Amino acid sequence: MFASFKRTIRLGWEHFFNHIGISLATCFTLTVAILFISSLFIIKGAAHHLIVVLQEKADITAYFKQETPEEEIFKAKEELAKNPEIKEVKYVSREEALKEFTNRHRDDPEIMNALSLFENPFRAHLNINVFKAEQYPTVVNLLNNFSFSKDIEEID
């Protein structure tokens, strides 16, 4: 048995070196095919990961009018949170929005100077996340038709 295996290996190497052009072309073709198939799996995995990350970051923001009382916004938040299509509703006050903006742009003196000339220009808003991207139009329709839609200035 060992002799048969040894003979097979020896004859294979002899054939490989006797027909070196065909052997190298075959090895090159197999290498390219394996790399191509491997890259397809890698690209598929990366694309899936990117889609998941983008879906987690995507949200709907409902900006409320400046004169809307905070209690009304909290009522709207509670009402939205009851909806089974909505994964999370996060309230961001005017002060929190200003603080986040100043933290993000603290190294830009022009923006900070312009911001100091006026009072807080930001509006209170709700960040709304859903389970699936297909549910965003439904939630936008819900925001437009709810009892608190008169207090919403913009939906983004």
DSSP file (Angstrom, degrees, kcal/mol; ACC not computed):
  #  RESIDUE AA STRUCTURE BP1 BP2  ACC     N-H-->O    O-->H-N    N-H-->O    O-->H-N    TCO  KAPPA ALPHA  PHI   PSI    X-CA   Y-CA   Z-CA
    1    1 A M     >        0   0    0      0, 0.0     4,-2.1     0, 0.0     5,-0.2   0.000 360.0 360.0 360.0 -45.2    0.0    0.0    0.0
    2    2 A F  H  >  +     0   0    0      1,-0.2     4,-2.5     2,-0.2     5,-0.2   0.877 360.0  53.2 -64.3 -36.6    2.8    2.4    0.9
    3    3 A A  H  > S+     0   0    0      2,-0.2     4,-2.5     1,-0.2    -1,-0.2   0.895 107.9  50.4 -65.2 -39.9    4.6    1.6   -2.4
    4    4 A S  H  > S+     0   0    0      2,-0.2     4,-2.1     1,-0.2    -2,-0.2   0.913 112.0  47.1 -64.6 -42.8    1.5    2.3   -4.4
    5    5 A F  H  X S+     0   0    0     -4,-2.1     4,-2.1     2,-0.2    -2,-0.2   0.913 112.8  49.5 -63.5 -43.5    1.1    5.7   -2.6
    6    6 A K  H  X S+     0   0    0     -4,-2.5     4,-2.4     1,-0.2    -2,-0.2   0.901 111.0  49.4 -63.4 -42.4    4.7    6.5   -3.2
    7    7 A R  H  X S+     0   0    0     -4,-2.5     4,-2.7     2,-0.2     5,-0.2   0.892 109.4  52.5 -64.8 -40.1    4.5    5.6   -6.9
    8    8 A T  H  X S+     0   0    0     -4,-2.1     4,-2.0     2,-0.2    -2,-0.2   0.914 111.6  45.8 -62.9 -43.4    1.4    7.8   -7.3
    9    9 A I  H  X S+     0   0    0     -4,-2.1     4,-2.3     2,-0.2    -2,-0.2   0.926 113.4  49.4 -65.0 -45.3    3.1   10.8   -5.8
   10   10 A R  H  X S+     0   0    0     -4,-2.4     4,-2.3     1,-0.2    -2,-0.2   0.921 113.1  46.1 -61.9 -45.1    6.3   10.2   -7.8
   11   11 A L  H  X S+     0   0    0     -4,-2.7     4,-2.6     1,-0.2    -1,-0.2   0.864 110.4  54.5 -67.6 -35.2    4.4    9.9  -11.1
   12   12 A G  H  X S+     0   0    0     -4,-2.0     4,-2.4    -5,-0.2    -2,-0.2   0.930 110.0  45.8 -62.4 -45.4    2.3   13.0  -10.3
   13   13 A W  H  X S+     0   0    0     -4,-2.3     4,-2.5     2,-0.2     5,-0.2   0.902 112.5  51.2 -65.0 -40.9    5.4   15.1   -9.7
   14   14 A E  H  X S+     0   0    0     -4,-2.3     4,-2.3     1,-0.2    -2,-0.2   0.937 112.5  45.7 -61.0 -45.6    7.0   13.7  -12.9
   15   15 A H  H  X S+     0   0    0     -4,-2.6     4,-1.7     2,-0.2    -2,-0.2   0.895 111.1  54.1 -64.3 -39.5    3.8   14.6  -14.9
   16   16 A F  H  < S+     0   0    0     -4,-2.4     7,-0.3     1,-0.2    -2,-0.2   0.934 114.7  39.1 -59.5 -47.7    3.7   18.0  -13.2
   17   17 A F  H >< S+     0   0    0     -4,-2.5     3,-0.7     1,-0.2    -1,-0.2   0.776 112.0  56.4 -78.9 -25.8    7.2   18.9  -14.3
   18   18 A N  H 3< S+     0   0    0     -4,-2.3    -1,-0.2     1,-0.3    -2,-0.2   0.829 119.4  32.7 -71.1 -30.6    7.0   17.3  -17.7
   19   19 A H  T 3X S+     0   0    0     -4,-1.7     4,-2.3    -5,-0.2    -1,-0.3  -0.495  76.1 154.0-120.9  59.3    4.0   19.5  -18.6
   20   20 A I  H <>  +     0   0    0     -3,-0.7     4,-2.6     1,-0.2     5,-0.2   0.836  68.0  55.4 -62.8 -36.6    4.9   22.6  -16.6
   21   21 A G  H  > S+     0   0    0      2,-0.2     4,-2.1     1,-0.2    -1,-0.2   0.944 112.4  41.1 -62.8 -48.9    2.9   25.0  -18.7
   22   22 A I  H  > S+     0   0    0      2,-0.2     4,-2.4     1,-0.2    -2,-0.2   0.887 114.9  53.2 -66.0 -38.9   -0.3   23.2  -18.3
   23   23 A S  H  X S+     0   0    0     -4,-2.3     4,-2.4    -7,-0.3    -2,-0.2   0.919 110.8  45.3 -63.9 -44.5    0.4   22.6  -14.6
   24   24 A L  H  X S+     0   0    0     -4,-2.6     4,-2.7     2,-0.2    -1,-0.2   0.892 112.3  51.7 -67.4 -38.8    1.0   26.2  -13.9
   25   25 A A  H  X S+     0   0    0     -4,-2.1     4,-2.4    -5,-0.2    -2,-0.2   0.911 111.4  47.7 -63.0 -41.0   -2.1   27.3  -15.9
   26   26 A T  H  X S+     0   0    0     -4,-2.4     4,-2.5     2,-0.2    -2,-0.2   0.923 112.7  48.0 -65.1 -44.9   -4.2   24.8  -13.9
   27   27 A C  H  X S+     0   0    0     -4,-2.4     4,-2.4     1,-0.2    -2,-0.2   0.909 112.6  49.6 -62.3 -41.8   -2.8   26.0  -10.6
   28   28 A F  H  X S+     0   0    0     -4,-2.7     4,-2.6     2,-0.2    -2,-0.2   0.925 111.2  48.9 -62.9 -45.0   -3.3   29.6  -11.5
   29   29 A T  H  X S+     0   0    0     -4,-2.4     4,-2.4     1,-0.2    -2,-0.2   0.915 112.8  47.0 -62.5 -44.2   -6.9   29.0  -12.6
   30   30 A L  H  X S+     0   0    0     -4,-2.5     4,-2.5     2,-0.2    -1,-0.2   0.903 112.2  50.8 -64.4 -40.8   -7.7   27.1   -9.3
   31   31 A T  H  X S+     0   0    0     -4,-2.4     4,-2.6    -5,-0.2    -2,-0.2   0.927 111.5  47.1 -62.9 -45.4   -6.1   29.9   -7.3
   32   32 A V  H  X S+     0   0    0     -4,-2.6     4,-2.6     1,-0.2    -2,-0.2   0.914 112.6  49.9 -63.2 -42.4   -8.1   32.6   -9.0
   33   33 A A  H  X S+     0   0    0     -4,-2.4     4,-2.4    -5,-0.2     5,-0.2   0.920 112.5  46.6 -62.9 -43.8  -11.3   30.6   -8.6
   34   34 A I  H  X S+     0   0    0     -4,-2.5     4,-2.5     2,-0.2    -2,-0.2   0.909 113.8  48.2 -66.0 -42.0  -10.7   30.0   -4.9
   35   35 A L  H  X S+     0   0    0     -4,-2.6     4,-2.7     2,-0.2    -2,-0.2   0.904 111.9  50.4 -64.0 -40.9   -9.8   33.7   -4.3
   36   36 A F  H  X S+     0   0    0     -4,-2.6     4,-1.9    -5,-0.2    -2,-0.2   0.937 113.0  44.4 -63.1 -47.5  -12.9   34.8   -6.2
   37   37 A I  H  X S+     0   0    0     -4,-2.4     4,-1.7     2,-0.2    -2,-0.2   0.904 114.4  50.0 -65.2 -41.2  -15.2   32.5   -4.2
   38   38 A S  H  X S+     0   0    0     -4,-2.5     4,-2.2     1,-0.2    -2,-0.2   0.913 109.5  51.1 -63.4 -42.3  -13.6   33.5   -0.9
   39   39 A S  H  X S+     0   0    0     -4,-2.7     4,-2.9     1,-0.2     5,-0.2   0.860 105.6  56.4 -65.7 -33.8  -13.9   37.2   -1.8
   40   40 A L  H  X S+     0   0    0     -4,-1.9     4,-2.4     2,-0.2    -1,-0.2   0.920 108.8  46.6 -61.8 -42.5  -17.6   36.8   -2.5
   41   41 A F  H  X S+     0   0    0     -4,-1.7     4,-2.2     2,-0.2    -2,-0.2   0.897 113.6  48.6 -66.0 -39.5  -18.1   35.3    1.0
   42   42 A I  H  X S+     0   0    0     -4,-2.2     4,-2.5     2,-0.2    -2,-0.2   0.928 112.7  47.3 -65.7 -44.7  -16.1   38.2    2.5
   43   43 A I  H  X S+     0   0    0     -4,-2.9     4,-2.7     2,-0.2     5,-0.2   0.896 111.1  52.1 -64.2 -40.0  -18.0   40.8    0.6
   44   44 A K  H  X S+     0   0    0     -4,-2.4     4,-2.3    -5,-0.2    -1,-0.2   0.927 111.7  46.3 -61.7 -44.8  -21.3   39.2    1.5
   45   45 A G  H  X S+     0   0    0     -4,-2.2     4,-2.3     2,-0.2    -2,-0.2   0.909 113.8  47.8 -64.5 -42.3  -20.4   39.2    5.2
   46   46 A A  H  X S+     0   0    0     -4,-2.5     4,-2.5     2,-0.2    -2,-0.2   0.904 112.0  49.6 -65.9 -41.0  -19.2   42.8    5.1
   47   47 A A  H  X S+     0   0    0     -4,-2.7     4,-2.5     2,-0.2    -2,-0.2   0.910 110.8  49.7 -64.5 -41.8  -22.3   44.0    3.3
   48   48 A H  H  X S+     0   0    0     -4,-2.3     4,-2.2    -5,-0.2    -2,-0.2   0.924 112.0  48.2 -62.3 -44.0  -24.6   42.2    5.8
   49   49 A H  H  X S+     0   0    0     -4,-2.3     4,-2.5     1,-0.2    -2,-0.2   0.915 111.5  50.4 -62.9 -42.9  -22.7   43.8    8.7
   50   50 A L  H  X S+     0   0    0     -4,-2.5     4,-2.6     1,-0.2    -2,-0.2   0.902 109.7  50.3 -62.7 -41.9  -22.9   47.3    7.0
   51   51 A I  H  X S+     0   0    0     -4,-2.5     4,-2.3     2,-0.2    -1,-0.2   0.916 110.9  49.0 -62.9 -43.0  -26.6   46.9    6.5
   52   52 A V  H  X S+     0   0    0     -4,-2.2     4,-1.8     2,-0.2    -2,-0.2   0.924 112.5  48.0 -62.8 -44.3  -27.2   45.9   10.1
   53   53 A V  H  X S+     0   0    0     -4,-2.5     4,-1.8     1,-0.2    -2,-0.2   0.919 112.7  48.2 -63.6 -43.7  -25.1   48.9   11.3
   54   54 A L  H  X S+     0   0    0     -4,-2.6     4,-2.0     1,-0.2    -1,-0.2   0.877 109.8  52.1 -66.6 -36.8  -26.9   51.3    9.1
   55   55 A Q  H  < S+     0   0    0     -4,-2.3    -1,-0.2     1,-0.2    75,-0.2   0.862 109.5  50.1 -67.1 -33.9  -30.3   50.0   10.1
   56   56 A E  H  < S+     0   0    0     -4,-1.8    -1,-0.2     1,-0.2    -2,-0.2   0.854 114.2  44.5 -70.7 -33.6  -29.4   50.5   13.8
   57   57 A K  H  < S+     0   0    0     -4,-1.8    -2,-0.2    -5,-0.2    -1,-0.2   0.778  93.4  93.6 -82.0 -26.7  -28.2   54.1   13.2
   58   58 A A     <  +     0   0    0     -4,-2.0    72,-0.3    -5,-0.2     2,-0.3  -0.440  52.6 153.9 -69.8 136.8  -31.2   55.1   11.0
   59   59 A D        -     0   0    0     -2,-0.2     2,-0.4    97,-0.1    70,-0.2  -0.954  42.8-112.4-152.4 170.8  -34.0   56.7   12.9
   60   60 A I  E     -A  128   0A   0     68,-2.6    68,-3.4    -2,-0.3     2,-0.5  -0.924  27.0-156.8-108.2 135.1  -36.9   59.2   12.5
   61   61 A T  E     -A  127   0A   0     -2,-0.4    95,-3.2    66,-0.2     2,-0.7  -0.962   3.6-162.6-116.9 125.2  -36.6   62.5   14.4
   62   62 A A  E     -AB 126 155A   0     64,-2.3    64,-1.9    -2,-0.5     2,-0.5  -0.921  11.2-156.3-106.7 110.8  -39.8   64.4   15.2
   63   63 A Y  E     -AB 125 154A   0     91,-3.0    90,-2.8    -2,-0.7    91,-1.6  -0.745   9.7-147.3 -90.2 129.8  -38.9   68.1   16.0
   64   64 A F  E     - B   0 152A   0     60,-2.6    88,-0.2    -2,-0.5    60,-0.2  -0.619  24.8 -94.8 -96.2 155.7  -41.4   69.8   18.2
   65   65 A K    >   -     0   0    0     86,-2.6     3,-1.5    -2,-0.2    59,-0.2  -0.295  35.6-114.5 -64.3 152.4  -42.3   73.5   18.1
   66   66 A Q  T 3  S+     0   0    0      1,-0.3    -1,-0.1    57,-0.1    28,-0.1   0.851 114.7  52.3 -58.3 -36.7  -40.4   75.8   20.5
   67   67 A E  T 3  S+     0   0    0      2,-0.1    -1,-0.3    84,-0.0    -2,-0.1   0.485  79.6 115.9 -83.4  -1.2  -43.6   76.6   22.5
   68   68 A T    <   -     0   0    0     -3,-1.5    56,-0.1    83,-0.2    -4,-0.1  -0.531  69.6-122.2 -70.3 125.3  -44.6   72.9   23.0
   69   69 A P    >>  -     0   0    0      0, 0.0     4,-1.4     0, 0.0     3,-0.5  -0.333  14.9-121.3 -67.1 150.3  -44.6   72.1   26.8
   70   70 A E  H 3> S+     0   0    0      1,-0.2     4,-2.3     2,-0.2     5,-0.2   0.832 111.0  61.7 -61.1 -33.6  -42.3   69.3   27.9
   71   71 A E  H 3> S+     0   0    0      1,-0.2     4,-2.1     2,-0.2    -1,-0.2   0.889 102.2  51.2 -61.3 -39.2  -45.3   67.4   29.3
   72   72 A E  H <> S+     0   0    0     -3,-0.5     4,-2.3     2,-0.2    -1,-0.2   0.883 109.1  50.7 -65.3 -38.3  -46.9   67.2   25.9
   73   73 A I  H  X S+     0   0    0     -4,-1.4     4,-2.4     2,-0.2    -2,-0.2   0.903 109.7  50.1 -66.9 -40.2  -43.7   65.8   24.4
   74   74 A F  H  X S+     0   0    0     -4,-2.3     4,-2.5     2,-0.2    -2,-0.2   0.879 109.3  51.7 -65.8 -36.8  -43.5   63.2   27.2
   75   75 A K  H  X S+     0   0    0     -4,-2.1     4,-2.5     2,-0.2    -2,-0.2   0.924 110.5  48.6 -62.8 -43.1  -47.2   62.2   26.5
   76   76 A A  H  X S+     0   0    0     -4,-2.3     4,-2.5     1,-0.2    -2,-0.2   0.900 110.2  52.0 -62.9 -40.2  -46.3   61.8   22.8
   77   77 A K  H  X S+     0   0    0     -4,-2.4     4,-2.4     2,-0.2    -2,-0.2   0.934 111.0  46.6 -61.7 -46.3  -43.3   59.7   23.7
   78   78 A E  H  X S+     0   0    0     -4,-2.5     4,-0.9     1,-0.2    -2,-0.2   0.895 112.4  50.4 -63.0 -40.3  -45.4   57.4   25.9
   79   79 A E  H  < S+     0   0    0     -4,-2.5     3,-0.4     1,-0.2     4,-0.4   0.899 113.0  45.9 -66.0 -40.3  -48.0   57.1   23.2
   80   80 A L  H >< S+     0   0    0     -4,-2.5     3,-1.5     1,-0.2     6,-0.2   0.877 105.6  60.1 -69.1 -37.3  -45.4   56.2   20.6
   81   81 A A  H 3< S+     0   0    0     -4,-2.4    -1,-0.2     1,-0.3    -2,-0.2   0.745  95.7  63.4 -65.0 -22.0  -43.7   53.7   22.8
   82   82 A K  T 3< S+     0   0    0     -4,-0.9    -1,-0.3    -3,-0.4    -2,-0.2   0.719  79.8 100.6 -72.8 -20.4  -46.9   51.7   23.0
   83   83 A N  S X  S-     0   0    0     -3,-1.5     3,-1.1    -4,-0.4    -3,-0.0  -0.492  70.4-144.0 -70.1 129.5  -46.8   51.0   19.3
   84   84 A P  T 3  S+     0   0    0      0, 0.0    -1,-0.1     0, 0.0    -3,-0.0   0.702  96.6  60.7 -69.7 -18.2  -45.4   47.5   18.6
   85   85 A E  T 3  S+     0   0    0     45,-0.1    46,-1.3    46,-0.1     2,-0.5   0.681  89.2  84.8 -79.6 -16.7  -43.5   48.6   15.5
   86   86 A I  E <   -C  130   0A   0     -3,-1.1    44,-0.3    -6,-0.2     3,-0.1  -0.757  53.8-174.2 -95.2 125.6  -41.4   51.1   17.5
   87   87 A K  E     -     0   0A   0     42,-2.1     2,-0.3    -2,-0.5    43,-0.2   0.898  68.9  -1.8 -82.0 -43.9  -38.3   49.7   19.1
   88   88 A E  E     -C  129   0A   0     41,-1.7    41,-2.9     2,-0.0     2,-0.4  -0.997  50.4-162.5-153.1 142.3  -37.2   52.8   21.0
   89   89 A V  E     -C  128   0A   0     -2,-0.3     2,-0.5    39,-0.2    39,-0.2  -0.991  15.6-170.5-126.7 122.2  -38.2   56.4   21.6
   90   90 A K  E     -C  127   0A   0     37,-2.8    37,-2.9    -2,-0.4     2,-0.4  -0.954  12.9-143.8-118.7 128.4  -35.6   58.8   23.0
   91   91 A Y  E     -C  126   0A   0     -2,-0.5     2,-0.5    35,-0.2    35,-0.2  -0.748  13.4-170.8 -89.7 132.7  -36.4   62.3   24.2
   92   92 A V  E     -C  125   0A   0     33,-2.9    33,-2.5    -2,-0.4    -2,-0.0  -0.977  13.2-148.2-124.7 116.4  -33.8   65.0   23.6
   93   93 A S     >  -     0   0    0     -2,-0.5     4,-2.4    31,-0.2     5,-0.2  -0.232  28.9-105.1 -76.8 169.7  -34.4   68.3   25.3
   94   94 A R  H  > S+     0   0    0      1,-0.2     4,-2.2     2,-0.2    28,-0.2   0.897 122.6  50.2 -60.7 -40.5  -33.3   71.7   23.8
   95   95 A E  H  > S+     0   0    0      2,-0.2     4,-2.6     1,-0.2    -1,-0.2   0.903 109.9  49.1 -67.3 -41.3  -30.5   71.9   26.4
   96   96 A E  H  > S+     0   0    0      2,-0.2     4,-2.7     1,-0.2    -1,-0.2   0.902 110.8  50.9 -64.4 -39.9  -29.3   68.4   25.6
   97   97 A A  H  X S+     0   0    0     -4,-2.4     4,-2.2     2,-0.2    -2,-0.2   0.908 111.9  47.4 -63.9 -41.6  -29.3   69.2   21.9
   98   98 A L  H  X S+     0   0    0     -4,-2.2     4,-2.7     2,-0.2    -2,-0.2   0.922 112.6  49.0 -64.5 -44.3  -27.3   72.3   22.5
   99   99 A K  H  X S+     0   0    0     -4,-2.6     4,-2.2     1,-0.2    -2,-0.2   0.916 112.0  48.4 -62.1 -44.1  -24.8   70.5   24.8
  100  100 A E  H  X S+     0   0    0     -4,-2.7     4,-2.0     2,-0.2    -1,-0.2   0.903 112.7  48.9 -63.1 -41.2  -24.3   67.7   22.2
  101  101 A F  H  X S+     0   0    0     -4,-2.2     4,-2.0     2,-0.2    -2,-0.2   0.920 111.5  48.2 -65.6 -44.3  -23.8   70.3   19.4
  102  102 A T  H  < S+     0   0    0     -4,-2.7     4,-0.3     1,-0.2    -1,-0.2   0.872 111.2  51.1 -67.2 -35.0  -21.3   72.3   21.5
  103  103 A N  H >< S+     0   0    0     -4,-2.2     3,-0.6    -5,-0.2    -1,-0.2   0.896 112.2  47.0 -65.1 -39.0  -19.4   69.1   22.4
  104  104 A R  H 3< S+     0   0    0     -4,-2.0     3,-0.2     1,-0.2    -2,-0.2   0.830 124.3  31.2 -71.7 -31.9  -19.2   68.1   18.7
  105  105 A H  T >< S+     0   0    0     -4,-2.0     3,-1.6     1,-0.1     7,-0.3   0.058  77.9 118.3-116.5  24.6  -18.1   71.6   17.5
  106  106 A R  T <  S+     0   0    0     -3,-0.6    -1,-0.1    -4,-0.3    -2,-0.1   0.739  75.7  55.8 -66.0 -21.0  -16.1   72.9   20.4
  107  107 A D  T 3  S+     0   0    0     -3,-0.2    -1,-0.3    -4,-0.2    -2,-0.1   0.435  90.1  82.1 -90.3   0.8  -12.9   73.1   18.3
  108  108 A D    <>  -     0   0    0     -3,-1.6     4,-2.0     1,-0.2     3,-0.2  -0.865  58.6-172.4-108.2  99.8  -14.5   75.3   15.7
  109  109 A P  H  > S+     0   0    0      0, 0.0     4,-2.6     0, 0.0     5,-0.2   0.817  81.2  58.2 -65.3 -31.0  -14.4   78.9   17.0
  110  110 A E  H  > S+     0   0    0      2,-0.2     4,-2.3     1,-0.2     5,-0.2   0.933 109.4  43.6 -64.2 -44.9  -16.6   80.4   14.2
  111  111 A I  H  > S+     0   0    0      1,-0.2     4,-2.3     2,-0.2    -1,-0.2   0.913 114.1  50.5 -66.3 -41.5  -19.5   78.1   15.0
  112  112 A M  H  X S+     0   0    0     -4,-2.0     4,-1.6    -7,-0.3    -2,-0.2   0.893 111.1  48.7 -65.9 -38.7  -19.0   78.7   18.8
  113  113 A N  H  X S+     0   0    0     -4,-2.6     4,-0.8     2,-0.2    -1,-0.2   0.922 112.2  48.5 -65.0 -43.6  -19.0   82.5   18.3
  114  114 A A  H >X S+     0   0    0     -4,-2.3     3,-0.6     1,-0.2     4,-0.5   0.880 110.8  51.5 -63.5 -37.0  -22.1   82.3   16.1
  115  115 A L  H >< S+     0   0    0     -4,-2.3     3,-0.7     1,-0.2    -1,-0.2   0.835 104.4  56.6 -69.3 -32.7  -23.8   80.2   18.7
  116  116 A S  H 3< S+     0   0    0     -4,-1.6    -1,-0.2     1,-0.2    -2,-0.2   0.677  96.3  66.0 -74.5 -15.6  -23.0   82.6   21.5
  117  117 A L  H << S+     0   0    0     -4,-0.8     2,-0.3    -3,-0.6    -1,-0.2   0.751 106.1  39.5 -75.8 -23.3  -24.8   85.5   19.6
  118  118 A F  S << S-     0   0    0     -3,-0.7     2,-0.1    -4,-0.5     0, 0.0  -0.764  87.8-102.7-122.7 165.0  -28.2   83.9   19.9
  119  119 A E  S    S-     0   0    0     -2,-0.3    -1,-0.1     1,-0.2    -2,-0.1  -0.265  74.0 -49.8 -75.8 177.3  -30.2   81.9   22.5
  120  120 A N        -     0   0    0      1,-0.2    -1,-0.2    -4,-0.1   -25,-0.1  -0.269  53.9-171.6 -54.1 112.9  -30.5   78.2   22.1
  121  121 A P        +     0   0    0      0, 0.0    -1,-0.2     0, 0.0     2,-0.1   0.525  51.6 102.3 -85.7  -4.3  -31.7   77.6   18.5
  122  122 A F        -     0   0    0    -28,-0.2     2,-0.3     1,-0.0   -28,-0.1  -0.441  61.3-140.1 -86.1 154.4  -32.3   73.9   18.9
  123  123 A R        -     0   0    0     -2,-0.1     2,-0.1   -30,-0.1   -58,-0.1  -0.793  23.9-104.9-109.7 151.6  -35.7   72.3   19.3
  124  124 A A        +     0   0    0     -2,-0.3   -60,-2.6   -60,-0.2     2,-0.3  -0.491  51.3 175.0 -68.1 144.9  -36.7   69.4   21.6
  125  125 A H  E     -AC  63  92A   0    -33,-2.5   -33,-2.9   -62,-0.2     2,-0.5  -0.975  32.5-126.5-151.7 164.1  -37.2   66.3   19.6
  126  126 A L  E     -AC  62  91A   0    -64,-1.9   -64,-2.3    -2,-0.3     2,-0.6  -0.965  16.4-150.6-113.5 127.7  -37.9   62.5   19.8
  127  127 A N  E     -AC  61  90A   0    -37,-2.9   -37,-2.8    -2,-0.5     2,-0.5  -0.888  19.2-163.9 -95.3 123.2  -35.5   60.0   18.1
  128  128 A I  E     -AC  60  89A   0    -68,-3.4   -68,-2.6    -2,-0.6     2,-0.4  -0.936   7.9-170.5-117.1 123.0  -37.6   57.0   17.0
  129  129 A N  E     - C   0  88A   0    -41,-2.9   -42,-2.1    -2,-0.5   -41,-1.7  -0.885   5.9-162.9-109.6 143.5  -36.1   53.7   16.1
  130  130 A V  E     - C   0  86A   0     -2,-0.4   -44,-0.2   -72,-0.3     3,-0.1  -0.729  28.0-118.2-118.1 170.4  -38.0   50.8   14.6
  131  131 A F  S    S+     0   0    0    -46,-1.3     2,-0.3    -2,-0.2   -45,-0.1   0.881  96.6  25.7 -76.3 -39.2  -37.3   47.1   14.2
  132  132 A K  S >  S-     0   0    0    -47,-0.3     3,-1.7     1,-0.1     4,-0.2  -0.948  73.2-127.4-129.2 147.3  -37.3   47.0   10.4
  133  133 A A  G >  S+     0   0    0     -2,-0.3     3,-1.4     1,-0.3    -1,-0.1   0.787 106.8  67.1 -62.3 -27.9  -36.5   49.7    7.8
  134  134 A E  G 3  S+     0   0    0      1,-0.3     4,-0.4     2,-0.1    -1,-0.3   0.664  91.5  64.2 -67.0 -14.9  -39.8   48.9    6.0
  135  135 A Q  G <> S+     0   0    0     -3,-1.7     4,-2.0     1,-0.2    -1,-0.3   0.559  76.3  87.8 -87.2  -8.3  -41.7   50.3    9.1
  136  136 A Y  H <> S+     0   0    0     -3,-1.4     4,-2.4    -4,-0.2     5,-0.2   0.921  86.7  49.7 -60.6 -46.6  -40.4   53.9    8.7
  137  137 A P  H  > S+     0   0    0      0, 0.0     4,-2.3     0, 0.0    -1,-0.2   0.888 110.1  52.5 -60.4 -35.7  -43.2   55.1    6.4
  138  138 A T  H  > S+     0   0    0     -4,-0.4     4,-2.1     2,-0.2    -2,-0.2   0.908 110.2  47.4 -63.7 -41.8  -45.8   53.6    8.7
  139  139 A V  H  X S+     0   0    0     -4,-2.0     4,-2.5     2,-0.2    -1,-0.2   0.884 109.8  52.7 -69.0 -37.8  -44.3   55.5   11.7
  140  140 A V  H  X S+     0   0    0     -4,-2.4     4,-2.1     2,-0.2    -2,-0.2   0.925 110.6  47.8 -63.0 -43.4  -44.1   58.8    9.7
  141  141 A N  H  X S+     0   0    0     -4,-2.3     4,-1.4     1,-0.2    -2,-0.2   0.895 110.2  53.2 -61.5 -39.4  -47.8   58.4    8.8
  142  142 A L  H  X S+     0   0    0     -4,-2.1     4,-0.9     1,-0.2     3,-0.3   0.912 108.9  48.8 -61.2 -43.5  -48.5   57.7   12.5
  143  143 A L  H  < S+     0   0    0     -4,-2.5     3,-0.4     1,-0.2    -1,-0.2   0.879 111.0  50.3 -64.7 -37.9  -46.7   60.9   13.5
  144  144 A N  H  < S+     0   0    0     -4,-2.1    -1,-0.2     1,-0.2    -2,-0.2   0.749 117.4  39.0 -72.3 -22.9  -48.7   62.9   10.9
  145  145 A N  H  < S+     0   0    0     -4,-1.4    -1,-0.2    -3,-0.3    -2,-0.2   0.408  90.4 107.4-110.1   1.2  -52.0   61.6   12.1
  146  146 A F  S >< S-     0   0    0     -4,-0.9     3,-1.5    -3,-0.4     4,-0.2  -0.285  81.8-108.5 -77.8 167.1  -51.6   61.4   15.9
  147  147 A S  G >  S+     0   0    0      1,-0.3     3,-0.5     2,-0.1    -1,-0.1   0.773 119.3  52.1 -65.4 -26.4  -53.3   63.8   18.3
  148  148 A F  G >> S+     0   0    0      1,-0.2     3,-1.7     2,-0.1     4,-0.5   0.330  76.2 103.0 -92.7   8.5  -50.0   65.5   19.0
  149  149 A S  G X4 S+     0   0    0     -3,-1.5     3,-0.7     1,-0.3    -1,-0.2   0.758  70.8  66.9 -64.8 -22.6  -49.1   66.1   15.3
  150  150 A K  G <4 S+     0   0    0     -3,-0.5    -1,-0.3     1,-0.2    -2,-0.1   0.761  99.8  51.3 -66.9 -23.1  -50.1   69.8   15.7
  151  151 A D  G <4 S+     0   0    0     -3,-1.7   -86,-2.6    -4,-0.1     2,-0.5   0.598  89.6  95.0 -88.1 -12.2  -47.1   70.2   18.0
  152  152 A I  E <<  -B   64   0A   0     -3,-0.7   -88,-0.3    -4,-0.5     3,-0.1  -0.686  48.0-178.1 -85.2 126.9  -44.7   68.7   15.6
  153  153 A E  E     +     0   0A   0    -90,-2.8     2,-0.3    -2,-0.5   -89,-0.2   0.831  67.3   2.0 -89.6 -37.6  -42.9   71.2   13.4
  154  154 A E  E     -B   63   0A   0    -91,-1.6   -91,-3.0   -89,-0.0     2,-0.5  -0.997  53.6-150.8-153.9 144.8  -40.8   68.8   11.3
  155  155 A I  E      B   62   0A   0     -2,-0.3   -93,-0.2   -93,-0.2   -15,-0.0  -0.984 360.0 360.0-118.4 124.9  -40.2   65.1   10.8
  156  156 A D              0   0    0    -95,-3.2   -94,-0.2    -2,-0.5   -97,-0.1   0.351 360.0 360.0-123.9 360.0  -36.8   64.1    9.5
